[in-house]
Amino acid sequence: MTFETDLEIMRTRSAHGDNRLDTRSSCKKRITVERFAPHARLNNIYTDEVEVLYMKKLITILLISTLLTAFAMADAGDMLPDAIVMRGIAVSMDLDGDGKEETLRWDLVDVDEYTSSLTLTVVDTEGTQINYPTELIGGQAVYATDMDGDGVVEILLTGDIASDDYYTTCLHFVGGTLASVPFADGNRGDNGSDYMAEGYGMVMDISGNALSLSGSQDILGTWFATRIYALVDGRFDFADDGEWVRVTDTNESGFWEDNYGVLTTTTPLDYTAVDGSAAQLPEGARLMIVASDKQSYARFITPEGIIGTLTIAPNKDKGWGMTVNGIDENSCFEYIPYAD
């Protein structure tokens, strides 16, 4: 895999005649310093005069540092650093298994004055450029790796389309075109479709042919939940036990005091303990939902470390929300933090 970049290191001169950054709103010129690596971005630097200096040695140092960091992270068993494609940097790799390298690159394209979306570009061996625009406007990232070892690279585009609605598209470059790989329906809601053109959620992990996605789910409140998919026979199917799992550290200092997702009961609630016995939460008990199948149960934990399972069901009378032990959820808790 090889990298190319036209990255320029920018030095600014302020009105004071020195090399400080001048961020006054009255300045006429606007320069955006693009991020060199994921989550390292500096925007909206306003200057009167800009001197652009090519610093190839510094670029080389930054590349080496970034790659060494990726290798160190990969030692922990996480494939994400190896697969990541950094924004604005062209990557040469054989995408379709024909023994010839194509060029892969992505960047942000302005949608309007305030919004930019991810666009992927592939240049084939004949020099033909294929663009793939998306509606991903936040938290964008791209990964490229052959997950199932068939010689065709899976190109994963992930990000937010609006209001914490994250999606992941998987593309194959075959026959000179980019084609999407279907996902089992893990969408927020009833999951009535068999397959979707994209996976619901952001990429959390890649391990062999397995892919973990995390996205918003509405289960006694709206919270991010993770499912695992496996790439088999050209599509992503669920490869877990059917649970949406919340990844959170309930032992973190201040967690139970500051977390809006904590529920407080307004009536005694029957539940099933981990040993299968019947038990009851008292009125005023505090709990956090940590896993659910979205249809029949929701597992919780309390600040005291009690773990149990509530019997839930979609509220068909209302057309949304849940029932708990056959009772409308709003009659069971003080406040349920649903998001639009």
N, C-alpha and C positions, 0 to 999 in steps of 0.2 A: 504494500500500500504506500503510495507516495502523496506528498502534500505540495500544493502550490498556493501562494498568496500574494496579493498586491497590497498588503497591509502597509499603511504609512503611519509613521509616528509623528504626531503633531505637537509643535511647541508654539505657545501663544505669547504675544507681547501685549502688555496692557498699556493703557494711556499714560501710565507712569514711566514708561520706557524700560521697564524690567521684564522678566520672563514669568511674572505671576499670571495666573488665570484671572481674566477680567470677566466677571459674571454680571455686569451692570445690565439692566433691562433696556438702557438707551442704546446699546451697541447695535450696529446695523447688520453685521454678518453673523451667521449662525453655523457652527460646525458641530457635527455629531461624531464623537469618537466611538466607533463600533466596538462591541465586546470582542475580545480575542478568544475567550473561553466562556463556556456556559456560566451564567449568573455573575459575570464580571463586565458590567456595562456602565459607561458614563455618558450621559446624554445632556443636551441643551447647554453647551458651553458657548457663551456669546463673547466675541472678541472684535477688536478694531482692526487687528492685523494678525495674519496667521502665516507662520513660516513652516513649510512642510519639509521635513528632513528624512531622508532614507537612512535607516539604521539597520542594515542587514544582520550585523552581529547580534544586536539586541533581539531581533526577531528569532534568530537561531536559538539564542539562550532561552527565550520564552517558549519556543516549540519543544525544546529538549525538556525543560521544566515541566511543561504540561504533559508530555508523554511519560516522563518518569513518575509523575503523580498518578497517571492512569494505570501504569504497570503495578505500582504499589497497591492501588485499590483493587486491582484484579487478583492479587494474591489472596484476597479474602474470599474469593469464589464468586465475585460479582462480575458478570460479563458486560455490564453497562459501559465502563470506561473503554474497553476494547472496541465496542461497537459504535461509540458516539462519533457523530460527524459535527465538527465545530462550525458555527455559522461563518459564512464568508470565505471558507477555505475549501478549495477544490480537492477532492479525494479521487485518486485513480484506482479503480479496482474492476475485476471481471464480474459484472453484474449478472450476466445470463449464462455463464458457464461455457462460453465458446472459445475460451483461451485468449481473448483479446480484452484489453482494459477500456472501459468507459470512464467518463469523468462525472462525478457527482458533486453537487454544490447546492446549498440553500441559503436564502437570505430573507429579509423582511421587506415587503413592498407596501408603500403607503396606500391605505384605503381612503383615508380622509386626513384632516388636519391632526387628528388625535389618535388614529388607529393604524397599525401596520399588521399585515398578515404574512404567514409563512408561504413562500413559493419555492418549490424544489425544481432544480434544473439538472437534466442529464444530457451529456454530449456523447453521442455514439462514436464508433471508430471511423465513421465517414465524415465526422464533423457536424452532423445534424443535431440541433439543439431541441430538446423536448422539455417544455415547461409544465409543471403541475401546480397550479395555484390552489390554495386552501382557504378556509375560513378561520384558521387558528390564529387568534389575535393576542394570546397571552400564554406565558409559560411554555413557549415553543421549544422543541428539541427534536433532533433527528438521529436515528440509529440505523446502522447498516451491518448486517451479519447474516451468514448462512446458518439459519437456526436448525434446519433438519438435515444438513449435509448433502443435499441433492445437487449442489453446484450453482443454484440460483440464489442470489442474495435477497433477503427480506429487508426492505427499506421501510422503517417505521417512522411515521410522522406523528407527533403527539403534541397536544396543547389544548388551550381553553378557547371555546368559541364564544363564550359570554357567561358571566355570573357563575363561575366555578363549574361549568359544564365541559368536562374534559373528554376528548375523543382521541383515538389512535387509529390511523389508517396504515395498513400494510400494503406495500406496492411491490410488484415484480416487474422487472424490465425484460420483456420477452417480445421478440419479433419487432423490435424498434418502437414499442409502445409501453406505457406504464399501466398495468392492470391491478386493480385492488383485490385483496384476498378477503373472503368473507369471515365474519366472526359470529359465534353463537350470541344470541341476544342477551346481553347483560345490562341493558339500558335501565335507567331510572324509571320505575313504573311497573307495569304488570308483566313485562317480558313476553308479549303475545306472539312475537315473530320468531321464526326458527333461526334465521341468520340475518345479519345486517352488513352493510357495505363497510362499516368501520366498527372498531371495538369501543365500548364505553369506558372511559377512564384514562388516566395518564399512565405512562410506562413507569413501573416501579422496579422491575427486575426482569432480566433475561437469563435463563439457565437452560442450555441445550435447546430443545424445541419448546420449552415452556416459557410463557410470558405472563407476568403479573400486572394487572391493571387496577387502578384505584379511582373510583368516581363516586359522586354523590348518590346516596340512596335514601328513600323516605321510609324509615322504620322507627316509629315512635320518635320522630324528629328526623332532621336531615343531617347525615354524617357521611364521611368518606369511608367507603368499604372496598375491600380488595377481593378479587377473584383471580384464579389461575386458569390460563388457557394453554392448550397444546396444539402445535401445528402438525396436523396429520392429514394426508391425502389432499393437500392444497387448501385447507381451511382450518380456522381456529375453533376448536371445541373446548368445552369446559373440561378441566382435568383436576378437579378437586372434589370435595365431599358435598358440594352444593351450598356451602355457607358463604355469606358475605361477611368478611372479618374486618373489624375496626382495629387499625394499628395505632395504639396509644399507650402511653406509660402512665398508669393511674397512680404510680408511686412518686411521680414527679412532685417536687415541692410546690404547694399552692394549687395543685390540680383540682381538688374538690371545691376549693373556694372560688376559683376564677373561671371555671369551664362552664360555658353556657349550655353545654349538652347534658349536664347533670339533671336528672329528673327527680322530683319530690312527690311522693304519693300523698293523695288526699283521702284515701280510704285503705283499709287493710286489703292486701292483695295476696291471693294464694299463688304459690309457685312450687316448682319441683326442684328439690335440692340435688346436688351432684351425686348423692348415693341413691337417688331415685325415690326418696321419701317425700311426702307432702309436707309443706311448710308455709309460713305466712309472713309477709312483710307488714309491719305496723304502719299506721298512718304517720306521715312525716318522715318516712324512710327515704334516704337518698341513694340513687343508683345510676349507673352508666350502662347503656346497651353496648355490648362488645361483639356480638355476632348474631346472625339470624339467617333463616332460609327465605325470609320475606313472605312466607305463607302460613306457617303454623307455630313457630316458636321464636323467641328472642332471648338470648342469654345475657345476663347482667352481672355486674360486680358492684359491691357497696364499699364505702370507705372503710368499713370494718373487715373487708376481705371476704364477705359472704358471696358465694357464686351460686346462681340458680337460673332457672328457665321459666319464662312466662309463656302462657298459651296465648297466641295472637292469631288474627285473621284479618285480611283486607275488609274494610268496612263497606260492604256492598250497598247498604242502605244510603250512605252518603255519597258513594262513588269515589271516595278517596280516604286516606288515613287508615287507621287500624282499630280493631277492638282488642281488649285484653280480658281474657276469661269471659268473653261474650258481651262485655260492657264497652261502650264508646270510650276511647282513650282519654278524651277530655274530661271524663268523669273520674279518671284514675290518678291524674297528675295535675300539679299546680299550673305548669306551663310546659308545652311541648314545642321545641324550637324547630319548626318547619321553615324551610326557605322556599322562595318562589322558584 
